[in-house]
Amino acid sequence: MGKDPLALLGTAFSCSCGKTHRIRTKRILVGKGVIAHMPKVLRELGFCGKALVLFDDATYEAAGKAVCDLLSRNGFAVIPGLLQKQERFPFLEPDEEARSQVGEFLFHRPDFLVAVGSGVINDLTKFIAHRTGLPYAAVATAPSMDGYVSPGAPMLVGGYKVTYDATPPVALFADIEILCAAPLSLIQAGFADLVGKITANADWTIRRVLFGEDFCDVLWEHTASFLRALSAHAEGIQQRDEQAITVLTQALIQSGLGMEMIGDSRPASGGEHLIAHHLEMMALHRGIHPSFHGLRVGAATCIVWNLFQRFLTEELPQGGRLKSTVDQETLKVHFGPLFPFIEKPAQKKLNILWPEIDFSTLKQAVEEKIALLNPLRLLRRAGIPTSFEALGFPPTMVREACLFARFLRDRVTLLDLLDHLGVLQEFLNAALSE
């Protein structure tokens, strides 16, 4: 594979990494006024009959009303599906209540689904579409995240984020006029989420070098390319510059296609995402406003990037600890009622069999990723907070997240390696004081 993934929609193809990748989304339209082409494209893809169109109050105004009217005028029967958030949450969350609401709309027996929204609405629709076997299309209302065409759907289960396998949309419509009008905090969240790919790919590289995990160099080249393009338009984010929003949207889609090609979130999610997820879960349980996912990822990326900088410059002990500094009882106390959800990945983390580490080889491979761009400078140029303090999180909560977030997934990151080397607490003390 050397081509742009956008040129390989709806295909399976061999790659120089030795793997066969596939992209199940068949059409992606990005540009001004692309919503007008929606009925024609859907019919070309075999969509017909009744459409369950899902939205919330905000996305109905942004694009939901227009989509419903457009489909109705062009011969589709429309079932409008307004999703309501719970009073205890600041936003709609993909929890049991939201899934139940979608389930009630399914009694109308739709032939296909349409998600009009960004993260949560797309995830809910993707989750339901996968389980019912119904095809779906997505209409983006904000360039806020990279999951539009990814193969996963994060759901809240008992207050814990669980990512389920899911089928991406058959078609995605990203109308730049709609996306430029999105709340600035959501636009900035999308930018910050992409900045996290720097540390995510460094973490993926650690697993490649130490554990022989599959890695796609071609995909990394595409990732580096869209990050450089994004950097060239960072100042335009605050101004909602049309070209900057277009580049941002294309980069988010490319990131999602990368996850689809690999089959999971490895190209897009590392320790920075774990910290962001941990803070979200704890915030919801404690009644604290969690901020937006991408903004949390951006702040976490700054911390993890600083940890990587010190890792690359310091002499480190070869031996490592025989055991993690955290045991199961400590995790039970910290996670409380959430512990059963993380017990399985936590057990794997507590029993990692570390190989002997060739620090020269490891650091050389990691530095290529970390040296690409400075995330702190990128975020500041786009007017985005670089600290959790600016997002309203207390320091103790952030420190807990940095220490315990690694147990949310069994995927090894720099956080685990630093703990193994016995320097995690020391490195965090310095990183969190900057």
C-alpha positions in Angstrom: 0.0 0.0 0.0 1.4 3.4 -1.0 -1.9 5.0 -2.0 -3.9 7.4 0.1 -6.4 5.3 2.1 -9.2 7.5 0.8 -8.5 6.0 -2.7 -9.0 2.5 -1.3 -12.5 2.8 0.1 -14.6 -0.4 0.1 -11.6 -2.6 -0.6 -9.2 -5.0 0.9 -5.5 -4.6 -0.1 -2.1 -6.0 0.6 0.5 -3.7 2.3 4.2 -3.7 2.5 3.9 -4.3 6.3 2.9 -7.8 5.3 -0.7 -7.5 6.3 -3.9 -7.3 4.3 -5.9 -4.2 5.3 -9.5 -3.5 4.6 -11.7 -0.4 4.6 -15.4 -1.1 4.8 -16.7 2.5 4.3 -17.5 2.9 0.6 -18.0 6.6 0.2 -16.7 9.7 2.0 -17.7 13.2 0.9 -15.9 16.2 2.3 -16.6 19.7 1.1 -19.1 22.5 1.0 -22.7 21.5 0.4 -22.0 17.7 0.3 -25.2 17.1 2.2 -27.2 17.9 -0.9 -25.7 14.8 -2.6 -26.8 12.5 0.2 -30.0 11.0 -1.3 -28.3 10.2 -4.6 -25.3 8.6 -2.9 -27.4 6.6 -0.6 -29.5 5.2 -3.5 -26.3 4.3 -5.4 -25.1 2.3 -2.3 -28.4 0.4 -2.1 -30.1 2.3 0.8 -33.9 2.4 0.5 -37.0 2.4 2.6 -37.3 3.8 6.1 -34.4 5.7 7.7 -34.1 6.1 11.4 -32.2 9.4 11.8 -30.6 9.8 15.2 -29.7 13.2 16.7 -29.8 15.2 19.9 -31.1 18.8 20.4 -27.9 20.4 19.3 -27.2 18.3 16.2 -30.9 18.5 15.1 -30.4 22.3 14.7 -26.9 21.8 13.2 -27.9 19.3 10.5 -30.7 16.9 11.7 -33.6 18.9 10.5 -32.0 19.5 7.1 -31.2 15.8 6.7 -34.7 14.7 7.7 -36.3 17.2 5.2 -33.9 16.3 2.5 -34.5 12.5 2.8 -38.2 13.0 3.0 -38.3 15.2 -0.1 -36.4 12.5 -2.0 -38.6 9.5 -1.3 -37.2 8.1 1.9 -39.5 7.5 4.9 -38.0 9.2 7.9 -38.2 8.1 11.5 -36.8 11.1 13.6 -34.9 9.9 16.6 -34.3 12.6 19.2 -31.9 11.3 22.0 -32.1 12.9 25.4 -29.2 13.2 27.8 -29.6 12.2 31.5 -30.0 15.1 33.9 -26.9 14.0 35.9 -24.6 14.2 32.8 -23.6 17.5 31.1 -23.8 15.8 27.7 -25.4 12.8 26.1 -23.4 9.7 27.0 -23.4 6.3 25.3 -24.8 4.6 28.4 -27.6 2.1 29.1 -30.3 4.8 29.0 -29.1 6.1 25.6 -29.0 2.6 24.2 -32.5 2.0 25.5 -33.7 5.1 23.7 -32.3 3.9 20.4 -33.9 0.5 21.1 -37.3 2.0 21.4 -37.0 3.7 18.0 -36.1 0.3 16.5 -39.7 -0.8 17.0 -40.5 1.3 13.9 -38.5 -1.3 11.9 -36.1 1.0 10.0 -34.3 -0.3 6.9 -31.2 1.7 7.7 -29.8 4.2 10.2 -28.4 7.7 9.9 -26.2 9.2 12.6 -26.3 13.0 12.7 -23.8 14.1 15.3 -20.2 13.5 16.3 -18.7 11.2 18.9 -21.5 9.9 21.1 -24.2 9.8 18.5 -22.0 8.1 15.9 -20.8 5.6 18.5 -24.3 4.7 19.5 -25.5 4.4 15.9 -22.5 2.3 15.0 -23.0 0.0 18.0 -26.7 -0.5 17.2 -26.1 -0.9 13.5 -23.5 -3.6 14.1 -25.8 -5.6 16.4 -28.9 -5.3 14.3 -27.2 -5.9 11.0 -28.6 -2.6 9.6 -26.4 -0.5 7.3 -25.8 3.1 8.4 -24.6 6.4 7.2 -23.0 9.2 9.2 -23.4 13.0 8.9 -20.6 14.8 10.8 -21.7 17.9 12.8 -18.3 18.7 14.3 -14.6 17.9 13.5 -14.2 16.8 17.1 -13.0 13.2 17.0 -11.5 10.5 14.7 -14.0 7.8 15.2 -16.4 8.4 12.4 -15.1 5.6 10.2 -13.2 3.6 12.9 -14.1 -0.1 13.8 -14.8 0.5 17.4 -17.8 1.9 19.5 -17.0 3.0 23.0 -19.9 2.5 25.4 -20.5 3.3 29.0 -21.3 0.1 30.9 -21.8 0.5 34.6 -19.9 3.7 34.4 -16.9 2.1 32.7 -15.9 2.8 29.0 -15.9 -0.4 27.1 -15.0 -0.4 23.4 -16.9 -2.9 21.3 -16.2 -4.1 17.8 -18.5 -2.3 15.4 -19.0 -1.9 11.6 -18.1 1.6 10.3 -20.7 3.6 8.3 -21.2 2.7 4.6 -21.0 6.4 3.8 -19.8 9.5 5.6 -20.9 13.1 4.8 -18.7 15.9 6.2 -20.1 19.2 5.1 -17.5 21.9 5.7 -20.2 24.6 6.1 -21.7 22.6 9.0 -18.3 21.8 10.5 -17.1 25.4 10.5 -20.2 26.4 12.5 -19.6 23.8 15.2 -18.7 25.1 18.7 -15.1 26.1 18.9 -14.4 23.8 21.8 -15.4 20.8 19.7 -13.2 22.0 16.8 -10.3 22.4 19.2 -11.1 18.9 20.7 -10.6 17.3 17.3 -7.3 19.1 16.8 -6.1 18.0 20.2 -7.2 14.4 19.7 -5.0 14.3 16.6 -2.0 15.7 18.4 -2.2 12.6 20.6 -1.2 10.4 17.6 2.4 11.5 18.3 2.6 9.7 21.6 0.2 7.0 20.6 2.6 5.9 17.8 5.5 6.2 20.2 3.8 3.7 22.5 3.0 1.4 19.6 6.7 1.5 18.7 7.6 0.4 22.2 5.4 -2.6 21.8 6.9 -3.3 18.4 10.5 -3.2 19.7 10.0 -5.0 23.0 7.3 -7.5 22.2 7.4 -7.8 18.4 3.9 -6.4 17.9 2.8 -5.8 14.3 3.4 -2.2 13.1 2.6 -0.6 9.8 5.3 1.9 8.7 3.2 3.0 5.7 0.4 3.9 8.0 2.8 5.9 10.2 4.0 7.8 7.1 0.3 8.7 6.4 -0.1 9.8 10.0 3.0 11.9 10.0 1.9 13.5 6.7 -1.5 14.6 8.0 0.0 15.8 11.3 2.4 18.0 9.3 -0.5 19.4 7.2 -2.4 20.0 10.4 0.6 21.9 11.9 0.6 24.2 8.9 -2.9 25.3 9.6 -2.9 25.4 13.4 -3.5 29.1 13.7 -6.6 28.8 11.5 -8.4 26.6 14.0 -9.4 29.5 16.3 -10.6 31.5 13.3 -12.7 28.6 12.0 -10.7 29.1 8.7 -12.4 27.0 6.0 -9.1 25.5 4.8 -8.0 24.7 8.3 -11.3 23.0 9.1 -11.1 21.0 5.9 -7.5 19.8 6.7 -8.6 19.0 10.2 -11.6 17.0 9.0 -9.5 15.1 6.4 -6.9 14.3 9.1 -9.6 13.0 11.5 -11.0 10.8 8.8 -7.5 9.5 7.9 -6.9 8.6 11.5 -10.2 6.7 11.6 -9.3 4.9 8.5 -6.0 3.9 10.0 -7.8 2.2 12.9 -10.1 0.5 10.4 -7.1 -0.8 8.5 -5.4 -2.2 11.6 -8.6 -3.4 13.1 -8.3 -1.6 16.5 -7.1 1.7 18.0 -3.4 1.1 18.1 -2.5 3.8 15.6 -4.5 6.4 17.4 -4.5 5.6 21.1 -1.8 5.2 23.7 -1.1 6.3 27.3 -2.5 9.7 26.6 -5.9 8.2 25.8 -5.8 6.0 28.9 -5.3 9.0 31.1 -8.1 10.8 29.3 -10.5 7.9 29.7 -9.6 7.5 33.4 -10.4 11.1 34.1 -13.7 10.9 32.3 -14.8 7.9 34.2 -13.8 9.3 37.6 -15.3 12.7 36.7 -18.7 11.2 35.8 -18.7 9.1 39.0 -17.8 12.1 41.2 -20.2 14.5 39.4 -17.4 16.6 37.9 -17.7 18.1 34.4 -15.4 15.9 32.3 -14.7 18.4 29.5 -14.4 17.1 26.0 -12.6 13.9 25.1 -10.2 15.5 22.7 -9.3 18.3 25.1 -8.4 15.8 27.7 -6.3 13.8 25.2 -4.4 17.0 24.3 -3.6 17.8 28.0 -2.6 14.2 28.6 -0.4 14.2 25.5 1.6 17.1 26.9 2.3 15.0 30.1 3.2 11.9 28.2 5.3 13.7 25.7 7.3 15.2 28.6 7.8 11.7 30.0 9.1 10.5 26.6 11.5 13.5 26.4 13.0 12.5 29.8 13.0 8.8 28.8 15.0 9.6 25.7 17.7 11.7 27.5 18.3 9.8 30.7 20.4 6.7 31.5 18.0 4.1 32.8 18.4 0.9 34.9 18.5 -2.3 32.9 17.2 -4.7 35.5 13.7 -3.4 36.2 11.3 -4.4 38.9 10.3 -8.0 39.4 6.7 -6.8 40.2 4.6 -3.7 39.5 4.5 -1.0 42.3 0.8 -1.6 42.4 -1.0 -4.7 43.5 -4.6 -6.0 43.0 -5.8 -4.8 46.4 -4.6 -1.3 45.7 -6.5 -1.4 42.4 -9.7 -2.6 44.2 -9.5 0.4 46.5 -8.8 2.9 43.8 -11.4 1.7 41.2 -14.0 0.7 43.7 -17.2 -0.5 41.9 -15.4 -0.1 38.6 -12.8 -2.8 39.5 -14.7 -5.8 38.0 -14.6 -4.0 34.6 -10.8 -3.5 34.6 -9.8 -6.7 36.5 -8.9 -8.7 33.3 -6.6 -6.1 31.7 -5.2 -5.2 35.2 -4.2 -8.9 35.8 -2.3 -8.9 32.5 -0.5 -5.7 33.4 0.5 -7.0 36.8 2.1 -10.0 35.2 3.9 -8.6 32.2 6.9 -10.7 31.2 9.4 -8.0 30.3 12.3 -8.8 27.9 15.8 -7.6 28.2 15.8 -4.0 26.9 18.2 -2.7 24.3 17.8 1.0 25.2 19.8 2.2 22.2 17.5 0.5 19.7 14.3 1.4 21.6 15.2 5.0 22.0 16.2 5.4 18.4 12.9 3.9 17.2 10.8 6.0 19.6 12.6 9.3 18.9 11.5 9.2 15.3 7.9 9.5 16.5 8.4 11.9 19.4 10.6 14.3 17.3 8.0 14.8 14.6 6.2 17.8 16.3 6.1 19.4 19.7 2.5 18.9 20.9 2.7 21.8 23.5 3.6 24.3 20.7 0.9 22.9 18.4 -1.8 23.2 20.9 -0.9 26.7 22.0 -0.8 27.8 18.3 -4.4 26.6 18.0 -5.4 28.3 21.3 -6.0 25.0 23.1 -5.3 24.4 26.8 -2.1 22.3 27.5 -2.9 21.4 31.1 -5.7 19.7 33.0 -5.8 22.5 35.5 -7.1 24.7 32.6 -9.8 22.1 32.0 -10.9 22.2 35.7 -9.4 19.0 37.0 -7.8 19.0 40.5 -4.1 18.0 40.6 -4.7 15.0 42.8 -7.2 13.6 40.3 -4.7 14.1 37.4 -1.9 12.4 39.3 -4.1 9.4 40.1 -5.0 9.1 36.4 -1.4 9.1 35.4 -0.6 6.4 38.0 -3.6 4.1 37.5 -4.9 4.7 33.9 -2.5 2.1 32.5 -4.6 -0.6 34.1 -7.7 0.2 31.9 -6.3 -1.7 29.0 -3.8 -4.6 28.6 -1.9 -2.6 25.9 1.7 -1.7 27.1 2.6 2.0 27.1 5.5 4.1 28.3 3.7 4.4 31.7 4.1 0.6 32.2 7.7 0.7 31.0 8.6 3.5 33.4 7.0 1.6 36.3 8.9 -1.5 35.4 12.1 0.6 35.5 11.2 2.0 38.8 11.1 5.6 37.7 7.4 6.3 37.0 6.7 8.3 40.2 9.9 10.3 39.8 9.3 11.1 36.2 5.6 12.1 36.9 6.7 14.4 39.7 8.8 16.4 37.3 6.2 16.2 34.4 3.3 17.3 36.6 5.2 20.2 38.0 6.0 21.8 34.6 
